[in-house]
Amino acid sequence: MIAPKGKLVAIGGAEDKGTDLEKGEIHRDNLNFFELGILRRIVEEAGGTAARIEVITTASTIPVEVGKNYLNAFGKIGCTNVGIMDIRSRKDTVNKDYLERIKVCDAVMFSGGNQLRLSVTDGGTEFLSILKERYKKEERFIIAGTSAGAMAMSNTMIYEGSADKAHLKGAVKITTGLGFVNNAIFDSHFEKRGRFGRLAQAVVCNPGCIGVGLGEDTGMIISEGNKMEAIGSGCVIVIDGYDIGYSNIADIPDGNPFCIENLKVHFLERGNGYLLNERKFIPEVREGARVKKQVEVE
């Protein structure tokens, strides 16, 4: 299988930009963006401040406010060549203007909100096919997403599951995401919302996938569909189910606690890496990363 030439940037978010799936609330006053350091890295990977970036607000229930927030955030770091795609339905995905714009942009950014809205709207469309083809063939092409936008990147996607019931079989709901990566499952707002249990359940049901728990103001850059680099100020937790020895989850009724033997967990900070295919932790994924961090501390 040929490795994709583009890069993915999956970000844990700093707010849900519209819908809190666990509480069913809309947070209209909570639009603080994640730290600009991650945005700068996206712009850098896309070719610099002149890069054309398209922001896709499909996941959010307040797309106008979210779009303005992105324009402001990118503008603060000198990137003003930014467009907003307010795609509300599958009919919008065949809009000729949108299709032409994603054929020529340098990066796309999926906002937060409800990841199921992304998979239902974009799944199986020409719009998604163009993105996948460009991601596969073009080295400078970047697909980024925060919160729901990150969770929808994988083929196996969590779309529902409250943290307090995640230890019970069936409490975590899984469907098919956008499919930019096949062997990972992403979760967001990981530590703040206590989502270890729900990602663990997703992994025990799909042990061929690596679970990637993204903290807020934290993300993973994935190159060649395999090499991951942790970025941002927080923590990324990687859950590996390859060595699971025993689990009862296939045999118990829904609503009962499940057990797992020998689940492997890694904690990654900025500069650490992980190889998805080899299931291998890398202390320093980029040369000079440790030296740079030491200088920043001093």
C-alpha positions in Angstrom: 0.0 0.0 0.0 1.4 3.4 -1.0 1.8 5.9 1.9 -0.1 9.2 1.5 2.1 12.2 0.7 -0.1 14.8 2.5 -0.3 15.3 6.3 -3.1 15.2 8.9 -3.2 17.5 11.9 -5.6 16.1 14.6 -6.2 18.6 17.5 -7.9 17.9 20.8 -9.7 21.3 20.8 -10.2 23.8 23.5 -14.0 23.9 23.2 -16.7 22.2 21.2 -17.6 25.3 19.1 -21.3 24.7 19.2 -22.5 21.4 20.6 -21.5 19.5 23.8 -22.6 16.0 22.9 -22.5 14.8 26.5 -24.8 17.6 27.9 -26.7 18.6 24.8 -25.9 22.2 25.4 -24.9 25.0 23.0 -22.0 27.1 24.3 -22.3 30.4 22.4 -20.0 32.3 24.8 -17.2 29.7 24.8 -15.4 30.3 21.5 -11.9 30.8 22.8 -9.6 29.3 20.2 -6.9 26.8 21.0 -3.4 28.3 21.3 -2.1 30.0 18.2 1.1 27.9 18.3 -0.8 24.9 16.8 -2.3 27.2 14.2 1.2 28.5 13.3 2.3 24.9 12.8 -0.6 24.2 10.4 0.3 27.3 8.4 3.9 26.4 8.4 3.2 22.9 7.1 0.9 24.3 4.4 3.6 26.6 3.0 3.6 29.8 5.1 1.3 32.7 5.7 0.4 33.0 1.9 -1.1 29.6 2.0 -4.8 29.3 1.0 -6.8 27.6 3.8 -10.4 26.6 3.7 -12.3 26.2 7.0 -15.2 23.8 6.9 -17.7 24.5 9.6 -20.1 21.6 8.9 -19.8 20.1 12.4 -20.9 23.3 14.2 -24.4 24.5 15.0 -23.1 28.1 15.1 -21.1 28.2 11.8 -21.1 32.0 11.3 -19.6 32.7 14.7 -17.1 29.9 14.3 -16.1 31.1 10.9 -15.4 34.6 12.2 -13.4 33.1 15.0 -11.1 31.2 12.6 -10.7 34.3 10.4 -9.6 36.3 13.4 -7.3 33.5 14.7 -5.5 32.9 11.4 -5.3 36.7 10.9 -3.4 37.1 14.2 -0.5 35.1 12.7 -0.6 36.9 9.4 -2.5 34.3 7.4 -5.4 36.2 5.7 -5.9 34.0 2.6 -8.7 32.0 4.4 -12.1 31.0 3.2 -15.1 29.6 5.0 -17.2 26.7 3.7 -20.5 26.6 5.5 -21.6 23.2 4.3 -24.9 22.3 5.9 -26.1 19.4 3.8 -25.1 16.8 1.2 -26.5 19.1 -1.5 -23.9 21.8 -0.5 -21.1 19.3 -1.2 -21.8 19.5 -4.9 -21.5 23.3 -5.0 -19.2 23.9 -7.9 -17.5 26.8 -6.1 -16.7 24.7 -3.1 -15.4 21.8 -5.3 -13.1 24.2 -7.2 -11.8 25.8 -4.1 -10.8 22.5 -2.4 -9.0 21.5 -5.7 -6.6 24.4 -5.3 -6.3 25.2 -1.6 -3.2 24.3 0.4 -5.0 23.1 3.5 -8.5 22.5 4.9 -9.5 22.8 8.5 -12.5 21.0 10.0 -14.1 22.8 12.9 -15.4 21.3 16.1 -19.0 20.4 17.0 -20.7 17.1 16.1 -18.5 14.6 14.3 -21.6 12.6 13.1 -22.7 15.7 11.2 -19.4 15.5 9.3 -19.6 11.8 8.4 -23.3 12.0 7.4 -22.8 15.1 5.3 -19.5 14.3 3.6 -19.4 10.5 3.5 -19.4 9.0 -0.1 -19.4 12.4 -1.8 -17.2 13.8 -4.6 -16.1 16.5 -2.1 -14.6 13.9 0.2 -13.1 12.0 -2.7 -11.2 15.1 -3.9 -9.8 15.6 -0.4 -8.7 12.0 -0.1 -7.1 12.1 -3.6 -5.1 15.3 -2.8 -4.1 13.9 0.6 -2.9 10.8 -1.1 -0.8 12.5 -3.8 0.3 16.0 -2.8 3.1 16.5 -0.3 2.1 20.0 0.8 -1.6 19.3 1.2 -2.8 19.5 4.8 -6.0 18.2 6.4 -6.5 19.6 9.9 -9.3 19.2 12.3 -10.1 20.2 15.9 -12.3 18.3 18.4 -15.1 16.7 16.2 -13.0 17.6 13.2 -10.2 15.4 14.5 -12.4 12.6 15.6 -13.9 12.3 12.1 -10.5 11.8 10.5 -10.4 8.1 11.1 -12.3 5.2 9.5 -13.5 4.0 12.9 -15.1 7.0 14.7 -16.6 7.4 18.1 -19.8 9.5 17.8 -21.3 9.2 21.2 -20.6 8.0 24.7 -20.6 9.8 28.1 -17.5 9.4 30.2 -19.3 8.3 33.4 -20.9 5.2 31.6 -17.9 4.3 29.3 -17.0 1.3 31.5 -20.3 -0.3 30.5 -20.6 -2.4 27.3 -22.5 -0.6 24.6 -22.2 2.9 26.1 -19.7 3.9 23.4 -21.2 4.3 19.9 -19.0 3.8 16.9 -19.5 4.4 13.2 -17.5 5.1 10.0 -15.7 8.4 9.8 -14.2 10.2 6.9 -11.4 7.6 6.5 -8.2 9.6 6.1 -6.5 7.0 8.4 -7.6 3.4 8.8 -5.7 2.1 11.8 -6.5 4.8 14.5 -9.4 6.0 16.6 -9.2 9.6 17.8 -10.8 11.1 20.9 -10.7 14.8 22.0 -10.8 16.9 25.1 -9.3 13.8 26.5 -8.2 14.5 30.1 -10.6 17.4 30.8 -13.7 15.3 30.0 -12.3 12.0 31.4 -12.6 10.0 28.2 -10.0 7.3 28.9 -12.8 4.7 29.5 -14.6 5.4 26.2 -11.4 5.2 24.1 -10.4 2.0 25.9 -13.8 0.5 25.0 -13.4 1.6 21.4 -10.0 0.0 21.2 -11.0 -3.3 22.9 -13.8 -3.6 20.3 -11.3 -2.7 17.5 -7.9 -3.9 18.6 -6.5 -3.4 15.1 -6.7 0.3 15.7 -4.5 2.5 17.9 -6.5 4.8 20.3 -5.2 8.4 20.2 -6.5 10.6 23.1 -5.9 14.2 22.3 -5.7 16.7 25.2 -6.9 20.3 24.8 -4.4 22.7 23.1 -2.7 19.5 21.9 -2.5 17.6 18.7 -0.8 15.0 16.5 0.7 15.6 13.1 0.6 12.5 11.0 2.9 12.1 8.0 3.1 9.2 5.5 -0.1 7.8 7.2 2.1 6.4 9.9 4.5 8.8 11.7 2.9 10.8 14.4 4.4 13.8 16.2 2.8 15.3 19.4 2.4 19.1 19.3 1.0 21.7 21.7 1.1 22.2 25.4 -0.7 19.2 26.7 -0.6 15.4 26.6 -1.5 12.8 24.0 -2.4 9.3 25.4 -2.0 6.4 23.0 -3.8 3.2 23.7 -2.6 0.0 22.1 -4.8 -3.2 22.2 -2.4 -5.5 20.3 -1.3 -7.4 23.4 -4.8 -7.7 25.0 -4.9 -11.2 26.5 -8.4 -11.5 27.9 -11.6 -9.5 27.6 -15.2 -10.4 28.3 -16.8 -7.6 26.1 -18.0 -10.0 23.4 -19.8 -12.3 25.8 -21.6 -10.0 28.3 -24.9 -8.2 27.8 -25.0 -4.5 27.1 -25.0 -2.3 30.2 -22.5 -4.5 32.1 -19.0 -3.6 33.1 -16.3 -5.1 30.8 -12.8 -6.2 31.6 -9.5 -6.0 29.7 -6.2 -7.7 30.3 -2.9 -6.2 29.3 -3.9 -3.0 27.6 -0.8 -0.9 26.7 -0.8 2.9 27.3 1.7 5.5 26.3 1.8 9.2 27.4 3.3 11.6 24.8 4.3 15.2 25.2 5.4 17.8 22.6 8.2 16.4 20.5 7.4 12.7 21.2 6.3 10.5 18.4 4.6 7.2 17.6 4.6 4.9 14.6 1.1 3.6 13.9 2.0 0.6 11.7 4.9 -0.5 14.0 3.1 0.4 17.2 6.2 2.0 18.5 6.9 5.0 20.7 9.6 7.5 19.6 11.2 9.7 22.3 12.1 12.5 19.8 10.4 12.5 16.5 12.2 15.6 15.1 15.9 16.2 15.3 16.8 19.0 17.7 13.5 19.0 19.4 15.0 18.3 22.9 17.6 21.0 22.4 14.9 23.5 21.4 12.8 22.7 24.4 15.7 23.1 26.7 16.5 26.5 25.3 12.8 27.6 25.7 12.9 26.5 29.4 16.2 28.4 30.1 
